[in-house]
Amino acid sequence: MTRYDVIVVGAGVAGSLVAHRLGRDGRRRVLVLEAGAADPGVQGPSPDPLTDYLRAAARLPGSPYTPHPAASWPEMPDLAGTDGPRGFRAEGHLRQDGPLPYASGYVRVNGGTGNVWTGLAPRMLPEDFDTESFGYGRRWPLTYDDLEPHYRAAEEHLGVAADAEEQRAHLGLRFPDGYTFPMRALPAARLDRLFAARLDGRRVQDPVALGEVELRVVGTPHARNGVPDPGYGGGRGYVPRGRGGRPDPDSRCVGNASCIPHCPSYAKYTPLKTQGRWSASVTLRDRSVVSRVLADGSGRATGVEYRSYDGEVSVAHADAVVLAAHAVENARLLLLSGLAGRSGQVGRNLMDHPVLLTWGLLPEGEHAGPYRGPGSVSGFEGFRAGPARRLRAPFRVEFGTWGWIWAKGPVDTDVHHFLTGHGLSGKELREAVGGRLRRQFALQFEMEQGADPANRVTLHPSERDALGLPRPLVTYDLDEHVKEGMAAARAVSDQLFALLGAEDHTDYTPVAAWPGRFEHRGRTYGYRGAGHAAGTHVMGDSPTTSVVDAWQRCWDHPGLYAVGCGSMPSVATSNPTLTMAALALRSAERVEADLTARDRPLSAGPTTPGVPA
C-alpha cells in the first residue's frame, strides 16, 4: 500500500490549490480523491461542454455534466415552490426540513462548483471579519491584514482583473503601496455605463437604517483574463493562462456570455487550470467517494476510506488529510466519521448569500446591451459597510447583464410570451423579442447572512444514496436581520427604477418557480441562492466554540484540516471564492510547515566524546 504525505479530498478550487502548493517542488506525495469523474464524457465535461449545455432540455449550471448515482448532487429541479403551508418541496441528494429552503446547489465533478461559477472575485472588507461588533454573527480568529498577503497570492493564482485604486477609493480596501492586480479591470458593460451616467452621485434612502447612500458604479474584480498589467509584480508583468492552465498571452474574455456553466475561450479561471500545473508528485484518483476519515487512538488523522462507484472499499494513509469537498460535503464527511464533535458545531452555522432579484425594462429607446459578456461586471458597493448593518443585513448590488435569465429563465420565455400570449410569428416575433431583450436588466441584491447554529447540515436518519451513505439533511431559515436587509434592498430598488424611468416587472410568480418566497411586513419577497455555502466547520479561537483553528486545522485531530468556505465565520457580502482561495493557500503553508517539522531530524542533545552523535 502506498503511503502519501497528504491526502486531499475534493478537487475543486481549494483542493486543487492545496495540492498544487504541496506538490510544487515534487517532494511531497499528494493523493487527490475526487468523487466526480475526470475523463471527458464520463460524468465530467465532454470535449464540447458548451454544446452539451445548449442541447440540454433544461439549461442549468450542471447541464454539461451527468451526475452518477454514486456521486449525486442537488440540482435545480429538486427544489420547487408549492401552495402548501410549507411553501416548498425538496427532493434529490439534498433533503430539507427547514422553514425556508436552502436554495443553492453544487456539483460533484472534477473541478467542483469552481467549473460553473460566475468568476467574480472581490475581497471581503476589513470590518467583515468581526460582525460581532455589529451585534450579530461571529468574529474571525484572524483579520483582513492577516489574510491580505494570501489575497494577493490568490489573485495571482486565479488571474484577477481589477483596479486597485478604484477598490481602495470606493471600498476602503488596504493594499501595499504600488500594488496592481495581475490584469487591468474589465471594460464596463453598456448597462454599467448607462447607470453611471444616470445614477452616479444621486442619493437614495435606506428606510431601515434611516439614512441616505450615495450611488457610485464600481467595477467588480473578476477571475477571468483581460489585459495584463505590465506593472504587476513590480514590473514583472503577468501572463494569462488559458485552457489547461497553459500560459496564453493572447487569452481574453471575448463576451460569449456562457460563463455559467462554461467559458468557450477558457478565459475564466477554473480549478482545471490549476490541475494543469500540478507536478508529477500529485496523483488524481477520480470516481472515489470518501466515506470516512480514519484516526488513531490519540485522535490523529491517519488516512481515509473511500468507495468506487461500484461500492468497492479502499483505504489510503497519509500524515495529513485535507478535506476540501464543499461546505455541505465536508460537514457530512466529518459527521460520517464521528470526528471534530467536541464543540457541537460540525454542520452548524450554514450560510449562503440569499439574493433578492428585481428586474425590469429600460425606457423605450434605451439599450442595456445584454448577453455581451459576463453576467455582471459592476455594481453598487455603498450598502456593504457601516453602522447600518446593525439594523439590517448589508448587501452588494450587482447589475445583471444577462437580461432576466436568473429571474424568469432563458430567452425562450420571452419567445413564448409573444408567441402564445400575443400570437406573433415571423418578423413581428423577431422584432418584438429583440426589442424586449435590448431593454432588459436585473438588479441582484446579494445579502449577508450571519452565522446561526440553527441553520445546519445533519445526516438524514433514513435516506441513503447509491453507496448506502446517509444523504445530507439541511435545516435552514432567514432571520429578521436578513429580512430587514431585503426590505431595505427592495425599497432601494424601487427608487432606482424611479430614477431610471424603468418599468418594474418584478413578480415572484409562479409559485413553483420561487421556492424561496416569504411575506415580511405585508410585502412578498422572493430569493435565489447564490451557491455560496459557508460556515459548516466554522473557525474560531477556542475548541469549545469552533471546529477548526485559524489555520483550518481540526482542534481535536492533529493532521486533519477542513478547508474551504465551511471554515468562514461570516460570509459577508462578497462572492467567497477569492477568500476561500486565500485561506486554502494560507493553510497549505501550514501543512507544509507541519510536514517539514516531521522531516526534521530530532536533536540528539549533547554528545559524549568517542560516541557517535
C-alpha positions, -999 to 999 in steps of 0.1 A, spaced: 0 0 0 14 34 -10 16 59 18 12 96 10 24 127 27 -10 143 21 -45 132 10 -67 159 -3 -105 152 -5 -120 171 -33 -105 187 -65 -124 220 -65 -108 254 -61 -95 249 -25 -84 213 -30 -67 220 -64 -48 249 -49 -37 230 -18 -25 201 -40 -6 224 -63 12 242 -34 22 210 -16 33 192 -47 50 223 -61 86 211 -59 79 174 -64 89 163 -29 55 157 -14 34 127 -24 -1 141 -27 -32 120 -34 -63 139 -45 -95 119 -42 -124 133 -63 -159 120 -62 -165 131 -98 -151 117 -130 -121 132 -147 -125 115 -181 -142 136 -208 -177 125 -214 -178 102 -183 -198 124 -159 -171 151 -164 -171 177 -191 -174 164 -226 -149 175 -253 -175 202 -261 -194 211 -228 -209 242 -244 -227 221 -270 -239 197 -243 -253 227 -223 -271 242 -253 -286 208 -262 -298 202 -227 -336 201 -222 -332 224 -191 -302 247 -193 -289 246 -158 -254 252 -143 -248 214 -142 -261 208 -177 -226 199 -192 -224 171 -166 -243 139 -160 -245 130 -123 -237 95 -113 -260 79 -86 -229 72 -65 -219 109 -65 -251 128 -69 -256 165 -62 -285 189 -56 -299 200 -89 -322 230 -95 -353 209 -104 -350 192 -70 -364 223 -53 -397 239 -62 -423 261 -46 -457 248 -36 -490 262 -24 -490 242 8 -482 256 42 -446 247 40 -442 265 7 -416 243 -10 -406 207 -16 -370 194 -18 -361 161 -34 -329 145 -47 -295 145 -30 -300 173 -5 -331 168 17 -345 197 37 -368 202 67 -364 239 75 -390 267 75 -374 282 43 -354 264 16 -316 265 13 -318 275 -24 -283 268 -36 -268 238 -53 -233 225 -62 -218 199 -85 -196 169 -77 -174 168 -107 -136 171 -112 -131 208 -106 -162 210 -85 -185 240 -85 -155 261 -95 -162 249 -131 -195 266 -132 -191 297 -110 -195 333 -122 -159 343 -120 -164 372 -97 -135 376 -72 -139 405 -48 -122 406 -14 -140 409 19 -139 442 37 -118 447 68 -149 451 90 -164 419 77 -140 399 99 -159 409 130 -196 411 127 -200 405 164 -191 442 168 -224 449 149 -244 427 171 -247 395 150 -228 366 137 -193 355 147 -158 370 149 -129 356 128 -98 344 146 -78 364 121 -80 399 105 -81 413 70 -44 423 74 -36 387 84 -51 374 52 -40 402 29 -8 386 16 -27 355 8 -54 375 -10 -25 387 -33 -13 352 -38 -48 340 -47 -52 369 -71 -21 357 -89 -32 321 -89 -67 328 -102 -57 357 -125 -78 386 -112 -86 416 -133 -94 448 -113 -84 483 -105 -67 486 -71 -71 523 -69 -108 520 -75 -111 493 -49 -91 514 -24 -111 546 -30 -146 532 -30 -144 502 -7 -117 512 17 -96 481 10 -60 482 21 -33 472 -4 5 475 -2 18 507 -18 21 503 -56 1 471 -58 -17 464 -90 -39 434 -99 -25 409 -124 -48 423 -151 -65 456 -156 -102 459 -149 -126 445 -175 -143 472 -196 -176 484 -181 -207 468 -197 -230 490 -217 -255 488 -188 -228 499 -163 -220 530 -184 -257 539 -187 -262 535 -149 -231 556 -142 -243 584 -165 -278 584 -149 -271 575 -113 -236 584 -101 -238 610 -74 -275 605 -68 -287 596 -34 -313 570 -22 -329 565 11 -323 534 33 -357 531 50 -344 506 76 -313 525 86 -330 558 81 -300 573 62 -290 582 26 -265 564 5 -247 580 -25 -247 559 -56 -214 551 -74 -209 524 -101 -178 504 -91 -162 476 -111 -161 441 -96 -129 421 -96 -130 392 -120 -110 359 -122 -111 360 -160 -85 371 -185 -83 407 -195 -54 429 -205 -23 421 -184 -9 450 -163 27 454 -172 33 470 -138 22 438 -119 48 423 -96 70 454 -96 72 454 -134 74 417 -138 40 417 -156 16 388 -159 9 362 -185 -27 350 -186 -34 313 -185 -57 296 -210 -70 260 -214 -53 235 -191 -35 263 -172 -11 268 -201 4 303 -205 -15 321 -232 -6 358 -236 -35 364 -260 -62 348 -239 -91 372 -232 -127 372 -223 -145 376 -256 -180 380 -244 -195 346 -250 -220 352 -221 -220 315 -212 -197 318 -181 -222 296 -163 -215 269 -169 -187 271 -195 -163 296 -209 -155 286 -245 -125 309 -247 -111 295 -214 -106 330 -201 -125 323 -168 -105 306 -141 -115 271 -132 -96 245 -110 -87 226 -141 -62 254 -148 -45 248 -115 -46 210 -121 -28 215 -154 1 229 -134 3 201 -108 37 183 -106 41 146 -112 41 140 -74 3 148 -73 -20 119 -82 -57 125 -90 -79 95 -83 -114 102 -96 -147 84 -90 -136 79 -54 -162 89 -28 -146 93 6 -168 78 32 -148 81 64 -117 98 78 -95 74 98 -80 84 131 -58 65 156 -64 62 193 -49 96 200 -72 113 175 -46 119 149 -58 116 113 -41 87 96 -60 84 63 -93 79 46 -117 51 35 -132 56 1 -155 38 -23 -156 34 -61 -188 38 -80 -194 0 -78 -191 1 -40 -156 -13 -36 -140 0 -4 -103 11 -4 -81 27 22 -53 53 18 -29 65 45 -11 98 49 4 121 75 -21 149 67 -57 148 55 -72 179 39 -110 180 35 -119 203 6 -151 187 -7 -176 217 -3 -191 231 29 -220 206 28 -200 175 19 -171 184 43 -196 186 72 -213 154 60 -179 136 60 -170 148 95 -204 136 107 -200 102 90 -166 99 106 -177 109 141 -149 134 143 -144 171 154 -175 170 175 -163 185 208 -178 220 201 -211 206 187 -206 230 158 -200 205 129 -226 211 103 -240 242 121 -239 279 111 -247 271 74 -247 304 55 -254 315 19 -260 347 1 -298 348 -3 -302 370 -34 -332 393 -38 -338 398 -75 -357 427 -91 -360 432 -129 -374 455 -155 -372 473 -188 -353 505 -196 -373 533 -212 -381 529 -248 -351 537 -270 -325 528 -244 -303 498 -249 -290 476 -220 -266 456 -242 -274 423 -227 -257 389 -233 -224 406 -244 -200 395 -217 -200 382 -181 -233 381 -162 -223 411 -141 -193 435 -144 -200 462 -119 -223 471 -90 -231 495 -62 -209 489 -31 -223 516 -8 -247 493 11 -220 468 23 -205 485 53 -211 509 82 -234 512 112 -265 504 91 -256 467 93 -266 468 130 -302 472 118 -303 452 86 -282 428 66 -256 445 44 -258 438 7 -240 443 -26 -259 453 -57 -248 435 -88 -260 447 -122 -274 417 -141 -264 420 -178 -280 387 -189 -315 401 -192 -340 383 -170 -324 349 -172 -320 343 -134 -354 357 -126 -376 343 -154 -355 318 -173 -337 319 -207 -347 339 -238 -372 311 -246 -395 325 -220 -397 358 -240 -403 340 -272 -431 321 -255 -446 354 -241 -450 368 -276 -458 336 -294 -486 323 -272 -496 355 -254 -497 378 -284 -499 354 -313 -469 369 -331 -447 350 -355 -421 356 -382 -407 391 -385 -431 405 -359 -420 379 -334 -383 386 -340 -387 423 -337 -408 421 -305 -384 397 -288 -354 417 -299 -370 450 -287 -378 434 -253 -344 418 -248 -325 450 -256 -342 468 -227 -340 440 -201 -318 444 -170 -318 429 -135 -306 440 -101 -291 413 -78 -291 422 -41 -266 398 -25 -274 396 12 -250 388 40 -264 360 62 -250 358 97 -238 326 113 -268 309 131 -262 275 147 -299 266 140 -291 266 102 -273 233 98 -264 202 79 -270 168 95 -272 132 83 -307 121 71 -320 94 95 -333 71 68 -325 84 32 -294 68 17 -275 74 -16 -265 47 -41 -234 38 -19 -256 33 12 -243 66 28 -268 89 46 -278 118 25 -272 153 39 -302 170 55 -304 208 57 -324 229 82 -325 265 70 -342 298 77 -337 335 72 -337 357 104 -352 391 109 -318 408 102 -317 393 67 -354 400 60 -349 436 71 -320 437 46 -343 425 19 -369 452 28 -342 479 25 -330 464 -8 -365 463 -23 -370 500 -13 -337 509 -28 -347 490 -60 -380 510 -61 -360 543 -60 -335 531 -87 -363 522 -110 -379 556 -105 -346 574 -111 -341 554 -143 -377 558 -155 -377 520 -159 -407 496 -159 -406 473 -129 -416 438 -139 -406 421 -106 -432 394 -98 -424 364 -77 -447 341 -96 -455 314 -105 -451 299 -70 -434 267 -84 -405 289 -97 -400 306 -64 -394 281 -35 -376 309 -17 -406 331 -10 -419 347 21 -440 376 35 -424 404 55 -442 435 68 -471 429 43 -449 425 12 -439 394 -7 -402 387 -13 -385 360 -34 -349 350 -32 -325 327 -51 -295 310 -36 -261 323 -48 -243 289 -44 -221 304 -17 -224 277 11 -203 286 41 -199 281 79 -204 243 85 -170 237 101 -165 272 114 -131 285 125 -125 302 158 -101 307 187 -114 281 210 -120 243 206 -152 246 227 -169 270 202 -154 262 168 -144 232 146 -111 244 132 -85 270 142 -72 300 122 -52 276 100 -83 254 93 -68 226 115 -94 205 133 -88 212 170 -90 176 182 -73 158 154 -37 165 145 -31 162 108 -67 168 99 -77 200 80 -111 211 69 -106 239 43 -130 259 22 -159 282 28 -172 259 55 -145 274 78 -157 310 73 -173 325 104 -190 351 82 -198 352 45 -200 390 43 -213 404 10 -185 394 -14 -186 363 -35 -165 340 -13 -142 322 -39 -113 345 -36 -114 344 2 -117 306 1 -86 305 -22 -66 328 1 -75 307 31 -65 275 12 -31 289 3 -26 300 38 -34 266 52 -12 249 26 17 268 40 8 255 75 6 219 62 40 222 45 54 236 78 40 206 97 55 182 72 88 200 73 88 196 111 80 159 107 110 155 84 135 174 106 159 151 125 154 151 162 182 168 181 204 142 198 214 166 226 250 168 240 274 142 227 298 121 247 334 121 234 340 90 213 303 82 210 288 89 175 261 115 176 
